[in-house]
Amino acid sequence: MSTTWLLVANRTRARVLEVRSEGEQPIERAAFVNPAGRAHERDLDSDAAGRFYGKGEREQAHSATASESLGEHETDLFVIDLREFLDHARSEQRFERLWLIAAPALLGKLRNAFSKPLRQRVELEIDKDLTTDTPAEILRRALDAREAKRERSERASEQS
């Protein structure tokens, strides 16, 4: 087994684990925290929505609503930080394979943010939040998911 990195993330926390062989215990290589991902919208934004007047209107103002909440914006910035870290490590050839283990909503954001060379390194995706599990438990669940994926693909190829 060549060097595999496991990105285990949710919108407030991310951990990068490294595994060099299947029998080896994972080593935590990096940890990221996004406290704004846990904050309530009212805690992030202290001002009221902006106001504007339509053409020819002097008396009636309308409130402007943002197309994206501040919480979503903070999560997007967190995803960009993760992508830049992983892209830099990929360019330094610190890992050959990447396994993504993330909460479902964040997994989609990660997929969309990754560059093509980084996406090519992704071997496994698990849509679960395992950020509070121990590294050994995370690896066990990832290996189980990889085996289940392998069995499904074998059954599908037998049926065709």
Summary of the structure (lengths in Angstrom):
residues: 160
radius of gyration: 20.6
end to end distance: 29.7
largest distance: 72.2
contacts: 432
relative contact order: 0.18
helix: 44%
strand: 23%
